[in-house]
């Protein structure tokens, strides 16, 4: 999965890409933080973590 620093300019740039499926971009600064971009250009923040139990 692609990685990049999640800045406003980077998010605006990848939200315009016209891929055929959802694309996940993981932040290089904050572990477990990412961005999901749909084929229509909608961008949503996502978080991934692990349970300690």
N, C-alpha and C positions, 0 to 999 in steps of 0.2 A: 504494500500500500504506500502511496506517495506521502512524503513528509515535507512540511514547510513551516515557517514561522507564521502563526495566524495573526496577521496584521490586517487592517481594513483594506489596504491596497491589494494585498495578496488575495483576500477573500473576494473582493470585487472582480479581480482578474479571473479567478477560477470559476466564479458563478456564471460567467458568460460562456464557458466552454460548452460545446454541444455534444456530450458523450451520449451513448445509447442506454446507459444504465447508471444507477447511483454510484458516485465515487466518494470514497472516504479519504480525507486528508488528515494526518496526525500531526499535532503540534510538536515542533522540535524543542520548545522551551518547557512545556508543562506535560509531564507524563500522564497518559490516560485521557487527554483532552484532544478533541478533534472536530472536524467539520464534515458534514455529509451534504453533497451537492447532487440534486436530482437532474434528470435530463432537461427539465424545463428551466433550470437555473436557480431553483429555490435552494437556499443554503440554511442548514440547521446545525447548531452546535450539539455535540455529543460528548458523553463522558463514559469512561470505562474504568471499572475498578474490580477489586477482588475482596471477597468476604474473608474475615479472619477466623471464622468458625469452621 
